[in-house]
Amino acid sequence: MLIISEMSYIKESFGELKNNVTWPTLVKAQKLTVVVAVFSILFSLAIWGVDTVFTKVIEGYFSLMN
């Protein structure tokens, strides 16, 4: 019984994706991919910068404790 309900769920899901979802054009998908990649790189650089600053602060603190 569980397998039958899972199979019908999968079939209905594919039907939803095929008939009811509006997919972007290839050009729009490529542009959005570039936007996501740029923001991911910028965000990772920002996190790296904050991590570097915090590392220097912590190292400075512990060097003062010695």
N, C-alpha and C positions, 0 to 999 in steps of 0.2 A: 504494500500500500504506500509506503514511504517513497519507494522508487518511482512509482507512477506519479505521485504528486510532484516530485522533483523534476521529472521529465516534462510534465505539463508546465511547470514554472519556467523551465529553461526555454521551452517553445514559445510561451507567452512573452518572455523577456526579449527574445530575438524578434518577435513580431512587433513589439514596442519600438525597439531600436530601428527596425526597418521602415516602419510606417508612420510613427509619431514623432520621431526625433528629427529636428532640422540640423543637418550637418553643415559645417562651414565649407566654403570652397577651398580648393587646394591653396590658392594664393593667400586667402585669409588665414588658413591654418598655419602656413609658413610664417606669416607676419607675427601671428600670436606666439608661435614657438620662439621666434627671435626675441620678442618682448620678454617672455618668461626666462629665457637664457640670460639676457642682459640683467634683469632684476635679480636673478639667482646669483650671478657673479658679483654684482654690487653688494648684495646682502651678505654674501660670504666674506667679501673684503671688509665690510663694516664689522662683522663679528670677529674676524681675525685682528683687526685694529684694536677693538675693545679688549680682546683677550691679551694682546701684547701689552697694552697699557696696564691692565690689572696684574699681569705677571711681573712687570717692572715694579709696580707699587708693592706687591707682596714680597718680592725679593728685597726691596729697599727696607721694608719693615723688619724682616727677619735679619737683615744685616745689621740693623740698629740694635736688635735684641742681643746680638753676640757681642 
